[in-house]
Structure formats: structure tokens, C-alpha cells
Amino acid sequence: MAVVPPCIGVGARGACALACLILLAGCAGNSQRDNADSSDDYFAMSLPGMEKGGNAMMSPADNPLTQLSRLKNPRPLVIRHALLEQHERWSGTPYRLGGTTQHGVDCSALVQNVYHDTFDVSLPRTTRGLVKKGHAIKRENLRAGDLVFFRPPGSRHVGIYVGNGYFLHASTSKGVIISQLDNTYWRRYYWQARRTLEGPKMAQLSHAL
């Protein structure tokens, strides 16, 4: 089974004071997932599709989060950069069922935080709520920012597509990482994808960070 490890690189963290919410639905742990994320050559700030080791670190002037605020319809590449920046902020955060902060977070809370901080868009707290947002799209039409859902036995899981076959999520075994959709495990339990960033919402993107 092809498997994916946690990405290299831990970004600076700000202290979080969010209260921990009780998870009502989604992101239940699954021991099989422990084998889903263990070895793939992906570098934290290398854009998927670039040559191995390519560096996409950005200066403050090039911060994609500020670019988002100036664009009514940001290009997928700009959104991808912003999501990779969020990965740098959250990388190394352990998985914790019901967790909402960088001390521990579950899959739906990560999605909620990333959407709020990157796009200034409020999403439901649970996977059950997230799967009702936006509209369903075909896997072959995925673009950066879309939500991807999985249904392993006895649980539901959600992540954010970052482009070129990769998605950002909170793995039960590895914490916040970027994994491949074509990983044997994730391909087997892939459920659906939904688009929530378009139309009026795209015009509301801000540089909350």
C-alpha cells in the first residue's frame, strides 16, 4: 500500500484561546488509518507538481493571504499557496477528537479554522454539517479549496484539496499533514467532493491573518 508521511517543516505558531467544543458528528477515529499516512516524498512548502526540493517559501510581500484580499476571483494557484501557508502554521499539530486548537485538532475543526482564517468564510463545526455545504462536484473537476470527504468503516473524514492530487487534513495517526488522494487507503474510502468557494463567497475573501 502506498502511504504518505507527515510533511517536513513546522511553522511559527500563535497562541490560541479557542474553547474546545464537543464533537457531535464526524471524524471518529479509525485504527486502519494508522497505515494510511506513512511514506511519500512531499515537502511542506513545495508546491505539488514542482520538482522535488523546490522551495516555495514566500516573503511577507508575496504572502498569498494578502493577495486573496485584492482579488475578486483568485487563481487556483494563489489559493493553493494560501493553503500551503496554513499547512505550515498547523503542521505538527496532533489529532485530538473534539480538539479545535494547535494543541490538538480533529478533521472538521481544521477545515473550519483554515476556511475562517484564510477565506473569512464560516463553516459548520462537524463533518455532518460540512457535507451539506456548497454543491457536489466530480473528482476530476477538483480545484484548490474544494472539500473532499471519505467514509472509512465507522467514521467520516474531511480535508481540503490543495491541487495536483493532494489534500490537507488532520490524520488520526499523524496529525495535520498533506496526503495524496491516490493513496490506496484514501482512494478506497473516497466519498465525495463539495465546492463552497465561488460566486459571492469568492468576493468576500480577506487577509484575516
N, C-alpha and C positions, 0 to 999 in steps of 0.2 A: 504494500500500500504506500503510495507517495504521500509524504507527510510534510507539514510546514512548521518551522520553529518560530519562536518569538523573534521579532526584528531587533537588530542591534541598535543601540542608541537610546539614551533616556534624556529627555529634555528637561528644562527647568520647570519646576512646579510651584504654583502659588498655593498658599494655604486655603483650604476650602472649609466653609462653615455651614454647608447644607445639612439639613436634618435627614437622617436615614429613614426612608419610607418602607413600609411592609409591602413586599411584592405580592400582588393579588393574582397575577397570572403570568405565565411565560418564563422562559429562561430557567426552567428546572434543570438541575444538574444531571449529567449522564456519564457514567464511568467509561462508556465506549469512546467518548470524545477525547479521552486522555491520549488516545493513539492517533488523533487526527492532526495534531499540530507539532510534529517533531523535527522535520528536516527539509528545509528548502532554502535555496540561495537567494534571499531577498534582503536588501539593505534598507534600513529605516527611511532614509531620505533620498533614495534613488527612485526616480520615477519608474514605474513598471514600463518595460519596453526599452529603457535605456541600457547601454552596455553595463555589465557587471562592474560595480565600483564607481559608477558615475555619481558625481556629487551634485545634489540639488539644493544645498543649503542656501538660504536667502538672507540678504541684508534687510534691515528694517525698511529701507526704501522700496524693496521689492516684495515686501510682505503681501501675500495674496489676499489676506483678510482685508487690507485697506483697498486693494483693487476691487474686491467684491462690492464694496460700498459705492464705487464710482460707476459700476456697470449695471445697466438695466437687465441685460441678458448675458451674464458671464459665460465665457467659453468653458467647455468641459475641462480643459487643461488648467484653467485658473481655479476651478472648483477642486480639481484633483490636488493641486498644490496646497490648497487650504486644508483639505482633509489629511494630507500627509503631515502638515504642521500640527494638526490636532493629534495625530498619532505620536508625534514627538512629545507632546505635552502629557499624554496618557500612558505611553509605553512603560511597562514595568509595573503598572497598577494591577494588583491581584484581583482575581474574580471573587466576588462575595455576593451570594444570593441576597437580594434586598438592598445591596450597597449602592450608593449614589455619588460617592466622592473618590478622590485619588487614594484614599486609604483602602478602598475596595469597592468594586462596581460590578453590576451584572449587565447583561447584554442590552436590555431595553433602556436602562438608565444611561449607559454610554451613548446610545443613539440620541436620547433626549438631550443630554448635555452638549454633545457635538453640534446638533442642529440649533440649539439655542445660542451657543457661543459663536458659531461660525456664520449662521444664516439669520439669526434673530427670529427663528421660527419655533413656536411652541408645539410640541408633540406629546401624545399620551405617554404615561409612565410605563405601561405594560406592553408586552408583545401582543396580547389580545387586542389592545386598543390601537397599536401601530398598524396592524394588518388591515384595519378598516380605513386608514387614511389614504388619500390620493386615489390613484387608479392602477389596476394591474397592467403590467407590460410584459412582453415576451422577453425571454432571457437573451435572445440575440439582439434586442434593442436596448440593452442596459447602457446607461451612461453614468458618469461620476455624480454621486449624490443620491442615486436611487437606493431604496431599501431592499435588501434580499433576506428572504425568510427560509427557514429549514424546519423540518419536523422529524428529529431523531425520536426513537421509541420513548414514549412517555414524557416528551418535552417539546418546547418550541424555542427557536433561536432566531435572532435577528442581527444583521450587520449592515454596514453602509458600503456600497460599491464605490471603489476609487478608480476604476478603469483597468483596461488590459487584463481582465480576468482575476483581479484582486479585490478583496473586501476587508474593511476594518471592523473588528468586533472584539468582544470580551469572551475569550475562551475559558471554559471551566477549568482547564488544566494549566494553561499558560498565561492567563490574564489578558490584557489588551495587546493584541497583535494584528498583523495583516496576514491573511491566508489566501490561498488560491481556490477559486470556485471549482476548478477541475481536480482538486484533491479528491481522492477516491471516496473519502468519508463524506465530504460536503456535497459532492455530485450525487451520491446515493440518496441523501436526505433533503436535497434541494426541493423547496415547496413552491415559492412564487416570488415575484419582484413587484414593487409598487413605486410609483413616481409621485413625489409630493412637492418637488421644486419646479414650478413652472407658472406661467401666467402672472397673476398679481403677486404671488409669493416671491417670484424671482426679482421683482422690482423692489421688494422690501428688504433685500439682503443688506446687512450692516456690518461694520467692523466693531462688534461688541468687545473683541479682545484688544 
